Amino acid sequence: MFFFVNKFSKIYNLIYGWEPKRKYRSEKGFEQDLKKYLSSYASFNVSRGGRFGPDLLIDNSIAIEIEFNLRTKTQVQRLIRRAIRHTNKGYNVIIVLVGKTSEEKKKDIIKAIRRLYMEHVFRLGLPSDNIRIVTPPKAYSSI
């Protein structure tokens, strides 16, 4: 039996299995480590998204947003706005939670994304499965 895994799912699974080289004190450290990790897979072109783009951009089709120590409602709302902006550009989006995040905030972001993003999806007719949240066990811990 042949099992097909699309690029979006493959990247998601790679990020889930990612083990940062060390515990970083900022999002930037995690971003550089993840970029190096994903770049080691020769079939992917990994670049920085630029000033108003995503943290990382893979093959000009998958936007990676890294969120370090997600703790406040404001951070959650800003992250959702960025994810929606990326989908407006036609990107699939993977949100990577790193550092320490309360389980409550993790649940908040999942609920908020489902609610706000689904509203956005139905209004614009976008596919509903083009955003995912991942918490790599070696890069994430709850508080």
N, CA, C and O atoms as a GROMACS GRO file, in nm:
protein
  572
    1MET      N    1   0.084  -0.118   0.000
    1MET     CA    2   0.000   0.000   0.000
    1MET      C    3   0.089   0.124   0.000
    1MET      O    4   0.188   0.130   0.073
    2PHE      N    5   0.053   0.223  -0.082
    2PHE     CA    6   0.128   0.347  -0.092
    2PHE      C    7   0.064   0.450  -0.001
    2PHE      O    8  -0.057   0.471  -0.007
    3PHE      N    9   0.144   0.516   0.083
    3PHE     CA   10   0.094   0.619   0.173
    3PHE      C   11   0.154   0.753   0.132
    3PHE      O   12   0.276   0.769   0.136
    4PHE      N   13   0.071   0.848   0.095
    4PHE     CA   14   0.117   0.978   0.050
    4PHE      C   15   0.115   1.076   0.166
    4PHE      O   16   0.014   1.090   0.234
    5VAL      N   17   0.227   1.145   0.187
    5VAL     CA   18   0.234   1.252   0.287
    5VAL      C   19   0.271   1.379   0.212
    5VAL      O   20   0.376   1.386   0.148
    6ASN      N   21   0.184   1.480   0.221
    6ASN     CA   22   0.215   1.603   0.150
    6ASN      C   23   0.324   1.682   0.222
    6ASN      O   24   0.360   1.651   0.336
    7LYS      N   25   0.377   1.782   0.155
    7LYS     CA   26   0.488   1.860   0.210
    7LYS      C   27   0.450   1.927   0.341
    7LYS      O   28   0.531   1.931   0.434
    8PHE      N   29   0.328   1.980   0.350
    8PHE     CA   30   0.281   2.047   0.471
    8PHE      C   31   0.287   1.952   0.591
    8PHE      O   32   0.335   1.989   0.698
    9SER      N   33   0.236   1.831   0.573
    9SER     CA   34   0.239   1.731   0.680
    9SER      C   35   0.382   1.688   0.712
    9SER      O   36   0.416   1.667   0.829
   10LYS      N   37   0.464   1.676   0.610
   10LYS     CA   38   0.603   1.636   0.632
   10LYS      C   39   0.678   1.740   0.715
   10LYS      O   40   0.750   1.705   0.808
   11ILE      N   41   0.660   1.868   0.682
   11ILE     CA   42   0.725   1.975   0.757
   11ILE      C   43   0.674   1.976   0.901
   11ILE      O   44   0.751   1.991   0.995
   12TYR      N   45   0.543   1.961   0.917
   12TYR     CA   46   0.484   1.956   1.052
   12TYR      C   47   0.550   1.844   1.134
   12TYR      O   48   0.590   1.866   1.248
   13ASN      N   49   0.560   1.726   1.076
   13ASN     CA   50   0.619   1.612   1.147
   13ASN      C   51   0.767   1.635   1.177
   13ASN      O   52   0.815   1.597   1.284
   14LEU      N   53   0.839   1.695   1.084
   14LEU     CA   54   0.980   1.727   1.109
   14LEU      C   55   0.994   1.823   1.226
   14LEU      O   56   1.081   1.805   1.312
   15ILE      N   57   0.910   1.925   1.229
   15ILE     CA   58   0.918   2.023   1.338
   15ILE      C   59   0.881   1.957   1.471
   15ILE      O   60   0.942   1.986   1.574
   16TYR      N   61   0.782   1.869   1.470
   16TYR     CA   62   0.743   1.801   1.593
   16TYR      C   63   0.862   1.720   1.649
   16TYR      O   64   0.879   1.711   1.771
   17GLY      N   65   0.943   1.663   1.562
   17GLY     CA   66   1.057   1.583   1.605
   17GLY      C   67   1.185   1.662   1.627
   17GLY      O   68   1.287   1.606   1.666
   18TRP      N   69   1.181   1.791   1.603
   18TRP     CA   70   1.297   1.879   1.616
   18TRP      C   71   1.345   1.887   1.760
   18TRP      O   72   1.266   1.904   1.853
   19GLU      N   73   1.475   1.876   1.777
   19GLU     CA   74   1.538   1.891   1.909
   19GLU      C   75   1.640   2.004   1.900
   19GLU      O   76   1.748   1.985   1.846
   20PRO      N   77   1.605   2.123   1.954
   20PRO     CA   78   1.700   2.235   1.948
   20PRO      C   79   1.832   2.197   2.014
   20PRO      O   80   1.837   2.116   2.106
   21LYS      N   81   1.940   2.257   1.964
   21LYS     CA   82   2.074   2.227   2.016
   21LYS      C   83   2.089   2.265   2.163
   21LYS      O   84   2.167   2.204   2.236
   22ARG      N   85   2.013   2.367   2.206
   22ARG     CA   86   2.015   2.407   2.347
   22ARG      C   87   1.888   2.485   2.378
   22ARG      O   88   1.806   2.508   2.290
   23LYS      N   89   1.872   2.524   2.504
   23LYS     CA   90   1.758   2.606   2.543
   23LYS      C   91   1.796   2.752   2.520
   23LYS      O   92   1.888   2.804   2.583
   24TYR      N   93   1.726   2.816   2.430
   24TYR     CA   94   1.756   2.955   2.396
   24TYR      C   95   1.676   3.050   2.482
   24TYR      O   96   1.572   3.015   2.537
   25ARG      N   97   1.727   3.172   2.494
   25ARG     CA   98   1.661   3.274   2.575
   25ARG      C   99   1.572   3.365   2.492
   25ARG      O  100   1.507   3.455   2.545
   26SER      N  101   1.570   3.342   2.361
   26SER     CA  102   1.488   3.427   2.274
   26SER      C  103   1.434   3.346   2.157
   26SER      O  104   1.480   3.237   2.126
   27GLU      N  105   1.334   3.404   2.094
   27GLU     CA  106   1.275   3.343   1.976
   27GLU      C  107   1.377   3.333   1.864
   27GLU      O  108   1.377   3.235   1.788
   28LYS      N  109   1.464   3.432   1.853
   28LYS     CA  110   1.565   3.436   1.748
   28LYS      C  111   1.654   3.312   1.750
   28LYS      O  112   1.685   3.256   1.644
   29GLY      N  113   1.696   3.269   1.869
   29GLY     CA  114   1.780   3.149   1.880
   29GLY      C  115   1.708   3.026   1.829
   29GLY      O  116   1.765   2.945   1.756
   30PHE      N  117   1.581   3.011   1.869
   30PHE     CA  118   1.501   2.898   1.821
   30PHE      C  119   1.482   2.905   1.670
   30PHE      O  120   1.489   2.803   1.601
   31GLU      N  121   1.459   3.026   1.619
   31GLU     CA  122   1.438   3.043   1.475
   31GLU      C  123   1.561   2.999   1.396
   31GLU      O  124   1.549   2.926   1.297
   32GLN      N  125   1.679   3.043   1.439
   32GLN     CA  126   1.802   3.006   1.369
   32GLN      C  127   1.828   2.855   1.376
   32GLN      O  128   1.870   2.794   1.278
   33ASP      N  129   1.801   2.796   1.492
   33ASP     CA  130   1.821   2.653   1.510
   33ASP      C  131   1.725   2.574   1.420
   33ASP      O  132   1.765   2.479   1.354
   34LEU      N  133   1.598   2.616   1.418
   34LEU     CA  134   1.498   2.547   1.335
   34LEU      C  135   1.531   2.564   1.186
   34LEU      O  136   1.516   2.470   1.109
   35LYS      N  137   1.576   2.681   1.147
   35LYS     CA  138   1.613   2.704   1.006
   35LYS      C  139   1.727   2.609   0.966
   35LYS      O  140   1.722   2.548   0.859
   36LYS      N  141   1.826   2.598   1.050
   36LYS     CA  142   1.939   2.509   1.020
   36LYS      C  143   1.891   2.363   1.012
   36LYS      O  144   1.932   2.288   0.924
   37TYR      N  145   1.805   2.325   1.105
   37TYR     CA  146   1.750   2.189   1.108
   37TYR      C  147   1.673   2.159   0.979
   37TYR      O  148   1.696   2.056   0.915
   38LEU      N  149   1.582   2.247   0.941
   38LEU     CA  150   1.500   2.224   0.822
   38LEU      C  151   1.584   2.233   0.694
   38LEU      O  152   1.557   2.162   0.597
   39SER      N  153   1.685   2.319   0.695
   39SER     CA  154   1.774   2.332   0.578
   39SER      C  155   1.856   2.206   0.555
   39SER      O  156   1.904   2.183   0.444
   40SER      N  157   1.872   2.126   0.658
   40SER     CA  158   1.950   2.003   0.643
   40SER      C  159   1.877   1.901   0.555
   40SER      O  160   1.936   1.802   0.511
   41TYR      N  161   1.749   1.925   0.530
   41TYR     CA  162   1.673   1.841   0.438
   41TYR      C  163   1.682   1.906   0.302
   41TYR      O  164   1.612   2.003   0.273
   42ALA      N  165   1.769   1.854   0.218
   42ALA     CA  166   1.808   1.917   0.092
   42ALA      C  167   1.691   1.953   0.001
   42ALA      O  168   1.703   2.043  -0.082
   43SER      N  169   1.580   1.885   0.016
   43SER     CA  170   1.469   1.910  -0.076
   43SER      C  171   1.390   2.037  -0.041
   43SER      O  172   1.297   2.073  -0.113
   44PHE      N  173   1.425   2.105   0.068
   44PHE     CA  174   1.352   2.225   0.110
   44PHE      C  175   1.438   2.350   0.098
   44PHE      O  176   1.555   2.350   0.134
   45ASN      N  177   1.378   2.456   0.047
   45ASN     CA  178   1.442   2.587   0.046
   45ASN      C  179   1.384   2.665   0.164
   45ASN      O  180   1.267   2.703   0.162
   46VAL      N  181   1.465   2.689   0.266
   46VAL     CA  182   1.420   2.757   0.387
   46VAL      C  183   1.482   2.896   0.390
   46VAL      O  184   1.604   2.911   0.382
   47SER      N  185   1.397   2.999   0.401
   47SER     CA  186   1.446   3.136   0.406
   47SER      C  187   1.374   3.213   0.515
   47SER      O  188   1.272   3.168   0.568
   48ARG      N  189   1.427   3.330   0.548
   48ARG     CA  190   1.358   3.419   0.642
   48ARG      C  191   1.249   3.490   0.564
   48ARG      O  192   1.264   3.518   0.445
   49GLY      N  193   1.141   3.519   0.632
   49GLY     CA  194   1.026   3.577   0.563
   49GLY      C  195   1.032   3.726   0.540
   49GLY      O  196   0.948   3.780   0.468
   50GLY      N  197   1.128   3.796   0.599
   50GLY     CA  198   1.136   3.940   0.581
   50GLY      C  199   1.060   4.015   0.688
   50GLY      O  200   1.001   3.955   0.778
   51ARG      N  201   1.061   4.146   0.678
   51ARG     CA  202   1.005   4.231   0.784
   51ARG      C  203   0.858   4.202   0.816
   51ARG      O  204   0.823   4.190   0.933
   52PHE      N  205   0.774   4.191   0.716
   52PHE     CA  206   0.632   4.165   0.741
   52PHE      C  207   0.592   4.023   0.706
   52PHE      O  208   0.473   3.989   0.705
   53GLY      N  209   0.691   3.940   0.676
   53GLY     CA  210   0.663   3.802   0.640
   53GLY      C  211   0.673   3.711   0.762
   53GLY      O  212   0.689   3.759   0.875
   54PRO      N  213   0.663   3.583   0.741
   54PRO     CA  214   0.673   3.486   0.850
   54PRO      C  215   0.817   3.477   0.902
   54PRO      O  216   0.910   3.526   0.838
   55ASP      N  217   0.833   3.414   1.016
   55ASP     CA  218   0.968   3.394   1.069
   55ASP      C  219   1.052   3.314   0.971
   55ASP      O  220   1.166   3.349   0.943
   56LEU      N  221   0.994   3.206   0.920
   56LEU     CA  222   1.061   3.124   0.818
   56LEU      C  223   0.962   3.095   0.706
   56LEU      O  224   0.842   3.087   0.728
   57LEU      N  225   1.015   3.079   0.586
   57LEU     CA  226   0.932   3.047   0.470
   57LEU      C  227   0.995   2.929   0.398
   57LEU      O  228   1.113   2.933   0.362
   58ILE      N  229   0.917   2.825   0.376
   58ILE     CA  230   0.967   2.703   0.314
   58ILE      C  231   0.909   2.692   0.173
   58ILE      O  232   0.787   2.691   0.153
   59ASP      N  233   1.000   2.684   0.077
   59ASP     CA  234   0.962   2.668  -0.065
   59ASP      C  235   0.854   2.768  -0.110
   59ASP      O  236   0.772   2.737  -0.195
   60ASN      N  237   0.857   2.885  -0.052
   60ASN     CA  238   0.762   2.991  -0.086
   60ASN      C  239   0.616   2.946  -0.077
   60ASN      O  240   0.529   2.997  -0.149
   61SER      N  241   0.589   2.848   0.012
   61SER     CA  242   0.451   2.800   0.024
   61SER      C  243   0.408   2.772   0.168
   61SER      O  244   0.289   2.768   0.198
   62ILE      N  245   0.504   2.753   0.258
   62ILE     CA  246   0.470   2.721   0.397
   62ILE      C  247   0.535   2.825   0.489
   62ILE      O  248   0.657   2.837   0.494
   63ALA      N  249   0.450   2.898   0.560
   63ALA     CA  250   0.497   3.000   0.654
   63ALA      C  251   0.510   2.938   0.793
   63ALA      O  252   0.419   2.870   0.841
   64ILE      N  253   0.624   2.963   0.857
   64ILE     CA  254   0.646   2.915   0.993
   64ILE      C  255   0.648   3.036   1.085
   64ILE      O  256   0.727   3.128   1.066
   65GLU      N  257   0.560   3.036   1.184
   65GLU     CA  258   0.558   3.140   1.287
   65GLU      C  259   0.602   3.076   1.418
   65GLU      O  260   0.540   2.982   1.467
   66ILE      N  261   0.710   3.127   1.474
   66ILE     CA  262   0.762   3.076   1.600
   66ILE      C  263   0.720   3.171   1.711
   66ILE      O  264   0.740   3.292   1.701
   67GLU      N  265   0.662   3.117   1.816
   67GLU     CA  266   0.619   3.199   1.929
   67GLU      C  267   0.687   3.149   2.055
   67GLU      O  268   0.668   3.034   2.096
   68PHE      N  269   0.767   3.236   2.116
   68PHE     CA  270   0.846   3.203   2.234
   68PHE      C  271   0.775   3.253   2.359
   68PHE      O  272   0.734   3.369   2.368
   69ASN      N  273   0.760   3.163   2.456
   69ASN     CA  274   0.699   3.197   2.586
   69ASN      C  275   0.565   3.269   2.571
   69ASN      O  276   0.546   3.379   2.623
   70LEU      N  277   0.473   3.208   2.500
   70LEU     CA  278   0.340   3.264   2.479
   70LEU      C  279   0.266   3.270   2.612
   70LEU      O  280   0.240   3.166   2.674
   71ARG      N  281   0.233   3.391   2.656
   71ARG     CA  282   0.172   3.403   2.790
   71ARG      C  283   0.052   3.496   2.795
   71ARG      O  284  -0.034   3.481   2.883
   72THR      N  285   0.043   3.591   2.704
   72THR     CA  286  -0.064   3.691   2.717
   72THR      C  287  -0.166   3.682   2.604
   72THR      O  288  -0.139   3.629   2.496
   73LYS      N  289  -0.283   3.735   2.632
   73LYS     CA  290  -0.389   3.738   2.532
   73LYS      C  291  -0.347   3.824   2.413
   73LYS      O  292  -0.381   3.793   2.299
   74THR      N  293  -0.273   3.931   2.439
   74THR     CA  294  -0.224   4.018   2.332
   74THR      C  295  -0.132   3.941   2.237
   74THR      O  296  -0.142   3.956   2.116
   75GLN      N  297  -0.044   3.858   2.293
   75GLN     CA  298   0.045   3.776   2.210
   75GLN      C  299  -0.036   3.681   2.123
   75GLN      O  300  -0.006   3.662   2.005
   76VAL      N  301  -0.140   3.621   2.182
   76VAL     CA  302  -0.226   3.527   2.108
   76VAL      C  303  -0.293   3.601   1.992
   76VAL      O  304  -0.294   3.550   1.879
   77GLN      N  305  -0.349   3.718   2.018
   77GLN     CA  306  -0.419   3.793   1.914
   77GLN      C  307  -0.324   3.836   1.802
   77GLN      O  308  -0.360   3.829   1.684
   78ARG      N  309  -0.205   3.879   1.838
   78ARG     CA  310  -0.105   3.920   1.737
   78ARG      C  311  -0.065   3.801   1.650
   78ARG      O  312  -0.050   3.814   1.529
   79LEU      N  313  -0.048   3.685   1.714
   79LEU     CA  314  -0.011   3.564   1.641
   79LEU      C  315  -0.121   3.524   1.542
   79LEU      O  316  -0.092   3.486   1.429
   80ILE      N  317  -0.245   3.534   1.585
   80ILE     CA  318  -0.357   3.502   1.496
   80ILE      C  319  -0.362   3.597   1.378
   80ILE      O  320  -0.383   3.554   1.264
   81ARG      N  321  -0.341   3.726   1.403
   81ARG     CA  322  -0.339   3.823   1.293
   81ARG      C  323  -0.229   3.791   1.192
   81ARG      O  324  -0.251   3.799   1.071
   82ARG      N  325  -0.112   3.753   1.243
   82ARG     CA  326  -0.002   3.718   1.152
   82ARG      C  327  -0.038   3.594   1.070
   82ARG      O  328  -0.014   3.590   0.949
   83ALA      N  329  -0.096   3.493   1.136
   83ALA     CA  330  -0.134   3.370   1.065
   83ALA      C  331  -0.235   3.400   0.955
   83ALA      O  332  -0.224   3.348   0.844
   84ILE      N  333  -0.332   3.483   0.984
   84ILE     CA  334  -0.434   3.519   0.884
   84ILE      C  335  -0.369   3.596   0.770
   84ILE      O  336  -0.403   3.574   0.654
   85ARG      N  337  -0.277   3.688   0.801
   85ARG     CA  338  -0.207   3.764   0.696
   85ARG      C  339  -0.132   3.668   0.603
   85ARG      O  340  -0.132   3.687   0.481
   86HIS      N  341  -0.069   3.566   0.660
   86HIS     CA  342   0.005   3.470   0.577
   86HIS      C  343  -0.088   3.388   0.488
   86HIS      O  344  -0.056   3.361   0.373
   87THR      N  345  -0.204   3.348   0.542
   87THR     CA  346  -0.298   3.272   0.458
   87THR      C  347  -0.353   3.359   0.346
   87THR      O  348  -0.381   3.310   0.237
   88ASN      N  349  -0.369   3.489   0.372
   88ASN     CA  350  -0.413   3.581   0.266
   88ASN      C  351  -0.314   3.584   0.151
   88ASN      O  352  -0.352   3.610   0.037
   89LYS      N  353  -0.188   3.558   0.181
   89LYS     CA  354  -0.084   3.554   0.076
   89LYS      C  355  -0.076   3.417   0.010
   89LYS      O  356   0.004   3.395  -0.081
   90GLY      N  357  -0.160   3.323   0.055
   90GLY     CA  358  -0.165   3.191  -0.005
   90GLY      C  359  -0.075   3.087   0.060
   90GLY      O  360  -0.060   2.977   0.008
   91TYR      N  361  -0.016   3.120   0.174
   91TYR     CA  362   0.071   3.025   0.242
   91TYR      C  363  -0.008   2.932   0.334
   91TYR      O  364  -0.110   2.970   0.390
   92ASN      N  365   0.041   2.810   0.347
   92ASN     CA  366   0.000   2.724   0.458
   92ASN      C  367   0.080   2.773   0.578
   92ASN      O  368   0.191   2.824   0.560
   93VAL      N  369   0.027   2.759   0.699
   93VAL     CA  370   0.092   2.815   0.817
   93VAL      C  371   0.111   2.708   0.924
   93VAL      O  372   0.019   2.632   0.955
   94ILE      N  373   0.233   2.705   0.979
   94ILE     CA  374   0.260   2.621   1.096
   94ILE      C  375   0.306   2.713   1.207
   94ILE      O  376   0.404   2.785   1.193
   95ILE      N  377   0.233   2.711   1.318
   95ILE     CA  378   0.269   2.788   1.436
   95ILE      C  379   0.346   2.695   1.528
   95ILE      O  380   0.299   2.587   1.564
   96VAL      N  381   0.466   2.739   1.566
   96VAL     CA  382   0.554   2.657   1.650
   96VAL      C  383   0.565   2.725   1.786
   96VAL      O  384   0.621   2.834   1.797
   97LEU      N  385   0.512   2.661   1.890
   97LEU     CA  386   0.522   2.714   2.025
   97LEU      C  387   0.648   2.659   2.090
   97LEU      O  388   0.665   2.538   2.100
   98VAL      N  389   0.737   2.750   2.134
   98VAL     CA  390   0.862   2.709   2.198
   98VAL      C  391   0.876   2.783   2.331
   98VAL      O  392   0.804   2.879   2.359
   99GLY      N  393   0.970   2.735   2.412
   99GLY     CA  394   0.990   2.795   2.543
   99GLY      C  395   0.885   2.745   2.640
   99GLY      O  396   0.843   2.629   2.634
  100LYS      N  397   0.844   2.833   2.729
  100LYS     CA  398   0.744   2.795   2.828
  100LYS      C  399   0.614   2.869   2.801
  100LYS      O  400   0.611   2.991   2.786
  101THR      N  401   0.508   2.793   2.795
  101THR     CA  402   0.376   2.847   2.769
  101THR      C  403   0.278   2.778   2.862
  101THR      O  404   0.285   2.656   2.880
  102SER      N  405   0.188   2.854   2.920
  102SER     CA  406   0.089   2.791   3.007
  102SER      C  407  -0.007   2.709   2.922
  102SER      O  408  -0.038   2.745   2.808
  103GLU      N  409  -0.054   2.600   2.978
  103GLU     CA  410  -0.151   2.517   2.906
  103GLU      C  411  -0.277   2.598   2.876
  103GLU      O  412  -0.342   2.576   2.774
  104GLU      N  413  -0.310   2.691   2.965
  104GLU     CA  414  -0.428   2.776   2.944
  104GLU      C  415  -0.410   2.860   2.818
  104GLU      O  416  -0.502   2.870   2.737
  105LYS      N  417  -0.292   2.921   2.800
  105LYS     CA  418  -0.268   3.003   2.681
  105LYS      C  419  -0.262   2.916   2.555
  105LYS      O  420  -0.307   2.958   2.448
  106LYS      N  421  -0.208   2.797   2.569
  106LYS     CA  422  -0.206   2.705   2.454
  106LYS      C  423  -0.349   2.673   2.411
  106LYS      O  424  -0.380   2.672   2.292
  107LYS      N  425  -0.435   2.645   2.508
  107LYS     CA  426  -0.576   2.619   2.477
  107LYS      C  427  -0.644   2.743   2.420
  107LYS      O  428  -0.724   2.734   2.327
  108ASP      N  429  -0.609   2.862   2.476
  108ASP     CA  430  -0.666   2.988   2.425
  108ASP      C  431  -0.633   3.008   2.278
  108ASP      O  432  -0.719   3.045   2.198
  109ILE      N  433  -0.508   2.983   2.244
  109ILE     CA  434  -0.470   3.006   2.105
  109ILE      C  435  -0.539   2.907   2.012
  109ILE      O  436  -0.580   2.944   1.902
  110ILE      N  437  -0.551   2.784   2.054
  110ILE     CA  438  -0.619   2.685   1.971
  110ILE      C  439  -0.766   2.724   1.952
  110ILE      O  440  -0.817   2.719   1.840
  111LYS      N  441  -0.833   2.763   2.059
  111LYS     CA  442  -0.973   2.806   2.050
  111LYS      C  443  -0.987   2.931   1.964
  111LYS      O  444  -1.074   2.939   1.878
  112ALA      N  445  -0.901   3.029   1.989
  112ALA     CA  446  -0.909   3.155   1.915
  112ALA      C  447  -0.882   3.133   1.768
  112ALA      O  448  -0.949   3.191   1.683
  113ILE      N  449  -0.785   3.052   1.737
  113ILE     CA  450  -0.755   3.024   1.596
  113ILE      C  451  -0.872   2.953   1.532
  113ILE      O  452  -0.912   2.986   1.420
  114ARG      N  453  -0.927   2.857   1.601
  114ARG     CA  454  -1.043   2.787   1.543
  114ARG      C  455  -1.156   2.885   1.515
  114ARG      O  456  -1.215   2.883   1.407
  115ARG      N  457  -1.186   2.971   1.612
  115ARG     CA  458  -1.298   3.064   1.598
  115ARG      C  459  -1.268   3.172   1.493
  115ARG      O  460  -1.341   3.184   1.395
  116LEU      N  461  -1.162   3.249   1.513
  116LEU     CA  462  -1.132   3.360   1.423
  116LEU      C  463  -1.088   3.313   1.285
  116LEU      O  464  -1.128   3.369   1.183
  117TYR      N  465  -1.006   3.213   1.285
  117TYR     CA  466  -0.954   3.166   1.158
  117TYR      C  467  -1.065   3.102   1.074
  117TYR      O  468  -1.073   3.125   0.954
  118MET      N  469  -1.150   3.023   1.138
  118MET     CA  470  -1.258   2.958   1.064
  118MET      C  471  -1.354   3.063   1.008
  118MET      O  472  -1.406   3.047   0.897
  119GLU      N  473  -1.380   3.169   1.083
  119GLU     CA  474  -1.460   3.280   1.033
  119GLU      C  475  -1.398   3.334   0.904
  119GLU      O  476  -1.466   3.354   0.804
  120HIS      N  477  -1.269   3.356   0.910
  120HIS     CA  478  -1.192   3.409   0.798
  120HIS      C  479  -1.194   3.310   0.680
  120HIS      O  480  -1.211   3.351   0.565
  121VAL      N  481  -1.178   3.184   0.710
  121VAL     CA  482  -1.176   3.080   0.606
  121VAL      C  483  -1.308   3.077   0.531
  121VAL      O  484  -1.310   3.075   0.408
  122PHE      N  485  -1.418   3.078   0.604
  122PHE     CA  486  -1.549   3.071   0.538
  122PHE      C  487  -1.578   3.197   0.458
  122PHE      O  488  -1.637   3.190   0.351
  123ARG      N  489  -1.537   3.312   0.510
  123ARG     CA  490  -1.562   3.438   0.441
  123ARG      C  491  -1.486   3.446   0.308
  123ARG      O  492  -1.539   3.495   0.209
  124LEU      N  493  -1.362   3.397   0.308
  124LEU     CA  494  -1.281   3.406   0.187
  124LEU      C  495  -1.279   3.279   0.103
  124LEU      O  496  -1.224   3.278  -0.008
  125GLY      N  497  -1.339   3.173   0.155
  125GLY     CA  498  -1.341   3.047   0.081
  125GLY      C  499  -1.206   2.976   0.077
  125GLY      O  500  -1.177   2.904  -0.019
  126LEU      N  501  -1.124   2.996   0.180
  126LEU     CA  502  -0.994   2.929   0.186
  126LEU      C  503  -1.008   2.787   0.238
  126LEU      O  504  -1.107   2.756   0.306
  127PRO      N  505  -0.914   2.700   0.208
  127PRO     CA  506  -0.920   2.565   0.267
  127PRO      C  507  -0.903   2.574   0.417
  127PRO      O  508  -0.824   2.655   0.466
  128SER      N  509  -0.975   2.492   0.491
  128SER     CA  510  -0.975   2.502   0.637
  128SER      C  511  -0.862   2.427   0.705
  128SER      O  512  -0.847   2.436   0.827
  129ASP      N  513  -0.782   2.354   0.630
  129ASP     CA  514  -0.678   2.273   0.693
  129ASP      C  515  -0.538   2.326   0.666
  129ASP      O  516  -0.441   2.250   0.670
  130ASN      N  517  -0.527   2.457   0.638
  130ASN     CA  518  -0.395   2.507   0.603
  130ASN      C  519  -0.326   2.582   0.716
  130ASN      O  520  -0.237   2.664   0.691
  131ILE      N  521  -0.366   2.555   0.840
  131ILE     CA  522  -0.295   2.609   0.955
  131ILE      C  523  -0.288   2.502   1.063
  131ILE      O  524  -0.386   2.433   1.091
  132ARG      N  525  -0.169   2.489   1.121
  132ARG     CA  526  -0.149   2.388   1.226
  132ARG      C  527  -0.062   2.447   1.337
  132ARG      O  528   0.018   2.537   1.314
  133ILE      N  529  -0.081   2.394   1.455
  133ILE     CA  530  -0.001   2.435   1.571
  133ILE      C  531   0.079   2.315   1.617
  133ILE      O  532   0.026   2.205   1.629
  134VAL      N  533   0.208   2.337   1.642
  134VAL     CA  534   0.293   2.227   1.688
  134VAL      C  535   0.372   2.272   1.810
  134VAL      O  536   0.421   2.385   1.816
  135THR      N  537   0.384   2.184   1.906
  135THR     CA  538   0.465   2.208   2.026
  135THR      C  539   0.568   2.098   2.035
  135THR      O  540   0.542   1.994   2.097
  136PRO      N  541   0.686   2.117   1.974
  136PRO     CA  542   0.788   2.013   1.977
  136PRO      C  543   0.827   1.980   2.122
  136PRO      O  544   0.866   2.070   2.197
  137PRO      N  545   0.817   1.854   2.163
  137PRO     CA  546   0.842   1.817   2.303
  137PRO      C  547   0.979   1.862   2.355
  137PRO      O  548   0.992   1.892   2.474
  138LYS      N  549   1.080   1.866   2.271
  138LYS     CA  550   1.214   1.904   2.317
  138LYS      C  551   1.236   2.056   2.318
  138LYS      O  552   1.340   2.103   2.363
  139ALA      N  553   1.138   2.133   2.267
  139ALA     CA  554   1.153   2.278   2.260
  139ALA      C  555   1.045   2.350   2.340
  139ALA      O  556   1.040   2.474   2.342
  140TYR      N  557   0.958   2.274   2.404
  140TYR     CA  558   0.840   2.332   2.466
  140TYR      C  559   0.817   2.270   2.603
  140TYR      O  560   0.838   2.150   2.623
  141SER      N  561   0.774   2.351   2.696
  141SER     CA  562   0.729   2.298   2.825
  141SER      C  563   0.618   2.384   2.878
  141SER      O  564   0.617   2.506   2.856
  142SER      N  565   0.526   2.324   2.947
  142SER     CA  566   0.413   2.402   3.002
  142SER      C  567   0.453   2.455   3.140
  142SER      O  568   0.537   2.398   3.209
  143ILE      N  569   0.389   2.565   3.177
  143ILE     CA  570   0.415   2.624   3.309
  143ILE      C  571   0.287   2.624   3.390
  143ILE      O  572   0.287   2.670   3.504
   0.00000   0.00000   0.00000
